[in-house]
Amino acid sequence: MHNSFDVSFIICSNGYGHLKRVHDVCTEMLKLQPKLKVAFHISEKNLTFLQKKLSLPTSVLYITRTLRNEINWSEADKNTVEKRLAWTMDLATDEVLQNSKLIISDNHVLPVAAYRKALLMGSFLWHYVYKDASNEAYQIDVETLKLRKPPLLCIGDMVMTEALQETSIVALPWFCKKLNLQNRILNKDILITCGGTTFIRKQMIDVIEQIIPYTKSQGITVYLDEGLFTNIPINMQTDVCLFDFKSESFSKLMAIICRPGIGILTECVMYNVPAFVIDIENNKEIKHNAARFEELGYGERNIGHQTIDILTQVERFLSEQPQLESYRINLGTAKDGGAEMAARYILNNLKNE
């Protein structure tokens, strides 16, 4: 028999926000119980990112084989019942999952169908985003949730309303610990980022090209994530800088311009940085995140979808310093500590297994 594990995390491969959340929760769990036996079921891409950008004790086991048939909800034509059955078989026959006391899925429903000991983590579920009642795989997820209504560890401020009906939500604060930035000195630095996805990269590059004259005239330094930096025209690379995503760099930012995934929005809360969030996709999660972030008073979202409209709004956003300070004050009231609370919830569930 395979060695037993306390917890297995199944980490969705779309973007890096799922991985960051699992990383932070696992870090808190290992602080509380250093001898805990943990496995990460993770894609090759996310494993490379983790090794380069994050750190965890070597005691964590990393497994990629269980995600070889992972459902990718953004590729609707490939999300077939056959694909789902193949992944179900991978999960159901995996010895590490079989011998884990508890499974946390961020944020796929299918592991809940395969294992009654599986819980969910995340502020949305994929079938909300790519809702298609004619898709059999979609219907299977809906039926699974009707039968199980599993716990969903989520950010209470950001959870999508559909989760209230389909899961037993465990509403938590933001999954971060806010830093003491009382004496920080803000630079005239901004970060523009699409995160780990490529959905709006082309239009974001169009915005960057056109905003450079404005930022130059205002003495603003523009930082980009690696995906944007390596894909902008070579002649533009002297006008921007590659962002290192370190705490010291985040704490000096005046503002962030981004696609509003939960990962980067959590960084906004952690480092008290207002954001202009760009919602130009047919994606219900992104639209929801953009609307909620604005409602909470942490920043603004775009109104028009054309590059010229977004450019005008971004320039106004960056120029109104009193409004930016108001957003910082509101961000200062956001509740944090969600990762530690999630860790304690999981450990308490382990005691009951």
Rosetta blueprint (number, residue, H / E / L):
1 M L
2 H L
3 N L
4 S L
5 F E
6 D E
7 V E
8 S E
9 F E
10 I E
11 I E
12 C L
13 S L
14 N L
15 G L
16 Y L
17 G H
18 H H
19 L H
20 K H
21 R H
22 V H
23 H H
24 D H
25 V H
26 C H
27 T H
28 E H
29 M H
30 L H
31 K H
32 L H
33 Q L
34 P L
35 K L
36 L L
37 K L
38 V E
39 A E
40 F E
41 H E
42 I L
43 S L
44 E H
45 K H
46 N H
47 L H
48 T H
49 F H
50 L H
51 Q H
52 K H
53 K H
54 L L
55 S L
56 L L
57 P L
58 T L
59 S L
60 V L
61 L E
62 Y E
63 I E
64 T L
65 R H
66 T H
67 L H
68 R L
69 N L
70 E L
71 I L
72 N L
73 W L
74 S L
75 E L
76 A H
77 D H
78 K H
79 N L
80 T L
81 V H
82 E H
83 K H
84 R H
85 L H
86 A H
87 W H
88 T H
89 M H
90 D H
91 L H
92 A H
93 T L
94 D L
95 E H
96 V H
97 L H
98 Q H
99 N L
100 S E
101 K E
102 L E
103 I E
104 I E
105 S E
106 D E
107 N L
108 H L
109 V L
110 L H
111 P H
112 V H
113 A H
114 A H
115 Y L
116 R L
117 K L
118 A E
119 L E
120 L E
121 M E
122 G L
123 S L
124 F L
125 L L
126 W H
127 H H
128 Y H
129 V H
130 Y L
131 K L
132 D L
133 A L
134 S L
135 N L
136 E H
137 A H
138 Y H
139 Q H
140 I H
141 D H
142 V H
143 E H
144 T H
145 L H
146 K H
147 L H
148 R H
149 K L
150 P L
151 P E
152 L E
153 L E
154 C E
155 I E
156 G L
157 D L
158 M L
159 V L
160 M L
161 T L
162 E H
163 A H
164 L H
165 Q H
166 E H
167 T L
168 S E
169 I E
170 V E
171 A E
172 L E
173 P L
174 W L
175 F L
176 C L
177 K L
178 K L
179 L L
180 N L
181 L L
182 Q L
183 N L
184 R L
185 I L
186 L L
187 N L
188 K L
189 D E
190 I E
191 L E
192 I E
193 T E
194 C L
195 G L
196 G L
197 T L
198 T L
199 F L
200 I L
201 R H
202 K H
203 Q H
204 M H
205 I H
206 D H
207 V H
208 I H
209 E H
210 Q H
211 I H
212 I H
213 P H
214 Y H
215 T H
216 K H
217 S H
218 Q H
219 G L
220 I L
221 T E
222 V E
223 Y E
224 L E
225 D L
226 E H
227 G H
228 L H
229 F H
230 T L
231 N L
232 I L
233 P L
234 I H
235 N H
236 M H
237 Q L
238 T L
239 D L
240 V L
241 C E
242 L E
243 F L
244 D L
245 F L
246 K L
247 S H
248 E H
249 S H
250 F H
251 S H
252 K L
253 L E
254 M E
255 A E
256 I E
257 I E
258 C E
259 R L
260 P L
261 G L
262 I H
263 G H
264 I H
265 L H
266 T H
267 E H
268 C H
269 V H
270 M H
271 Y H
272 N L
273 V L
274 P L
275 A E
276 F E
277 V E
278 I L
279 D L
280 I L
281 E L
282 N L
283 N L
284 K H
285 E H
286 I H
287 K H
288 H H
289 N H
290 A H
291 A H
292 R H
293 F H
294 E H
295 E H
296 L L
297 G L
298 Y L
299 G E
300 E E
301 R E
302 N L
303 I L
304 G L
305 H L
306 Q L
307 T H
308 I H
309 D H
310 I H
311 L H
312 T H
313 Q H
314 V H
315 E H
316 R H
317 F H
318 L H
319 S H
320 E L
321 Q H
322 P H
323 Q H
324 L H
325 E H
326 S H
327 Y H
328 R H
329 I H
330 N H
331 L H
332 G H
333 T L
334 A L
335 K L
336 D L
337 G L
338 G H
339 A H
340 E H
341 M H
342 A H
343 A H
344 R H
345 Y H
346 I H
347 L H
348 N H
349 N H
350 L H
351 K H
352 N L
353 E L
